[in-house]
Amino acid sequence: MSQTDVEGLDKDPSISVRYPEEFDGGYMGYVESIHLLHCLDLLRQMTWKDHYSDNPYFTDPPLMLRAHVGKYKQRTSCCTILKDI
């Protein structure tokens, strides 16, 4: 993405991540819909947690799960993102 693209998304280029110059030095970006599908899938698996007991989100320390469905270090959780769309 170009600096103009980043600014057009109302983001601050000074704190955005850039590719190295050998890769054109543009700004990194991603499609939010892919992240939202991940959020929906995680919430679906939480509904059937016993069936998905081998999912690393449920076997890792609770911090991993809380970072996704609760608030952790001022990050917006999946639940909040989905609620707001």
C-alpha positions, 0 to 999 in steps of 0.5 A: 500500500502507498502512504496515500492509501494508508492515510485514506484509511485514516491510519497513521503512516508513522506507526504503520508497518512497511516492507523493506525497500528491496520489496518496494517499501510499501505499507503492509495491509490485510483483508479484514474479512479473513480475520473476521472469519477466524473470529467467527470460527473461534466463537463457533468452536467455543460453542462446541468446546468439548468437540474441539478440545485439541484446538491450541486456543483451548489447550494453551494458557488461558491468556491466548483465549482471553486475547481473542474473546476478552480484552487483553492489553487494550486490544480489541477482541474478536467479540467486540469487532463482530459486535461493531459490524 
